[in-house]
């Protein structure tokens, strides 16, 4: 998500208290050390977290329960009233950018219309505004689709049922046709490669979702040594400028466009791929009937 107002140590402390989390638990969710969190909170207005951390904080706030959001709003409102903090008041007024998809219930975020830098040569390209799933389609999401439609379950589900241990992992062993069927059921669509890449790189053409530093530890790729899929919310420090998770690593993701008849684009790399293939600007494709243990998808919807 695009951060409208920067976070400082005060807002970080207010959010942690609103979520009623210990410092260590909260730091782990943001993707920073407990020592760094303590520095933010004690230095207050003098501290501005990096953009990737701000995106993680935005996502934590947006996905918090209503009571926690109300506690955070009350804390920020109280400060704004006490010190006439215009920046805090703007934070409370900012346009909501998250929404829940009405069919599959997935959290989606708005990607604004406009130009972004595309491909290995950073060529300017335009997209209309759209919504994109914050997380890849998980096994739990796909299980609801299977129950609702009778669609074939992925081959790694014993007796056609998703194991509890994989509920929050991205669904795999799905063909492009399976992904397109899910998207149709959810009244959404698969992303074009431009939509997918803009959500990953932002409008200014970051090399990776978190910035330009080639840091394999921020995603689930071969170099990370995981050897399997991980929960879709694990890599808090690897979120994109729009607050979208897993756009590098974990699983390759099907896109709508064809590279030639019967072959569709893939983006993002996977836990089976070296980090050198993880940059969102890179191109990959596969036959629409291909399915593997490292290939999944996410969906997009019409913009607000």
Beta strands, then each sheet from edge to edge (+ up, - down):
strand 1: 98-100
strand 2: 107-111
strand 3: 114-118
strand 4: 123-127
strand 5: 130-133
strand 6: 189-190
strand 7: 252-260
strand 8: 263-267
strand 9: 284-287
strand 10: 295-296
strand 11: 299-302
sheet 1: 1+ 2- 5+ 11- 6+
sheet 2: 3+ 4-
sheet 3: 9+ 8- 7+ 10+
end
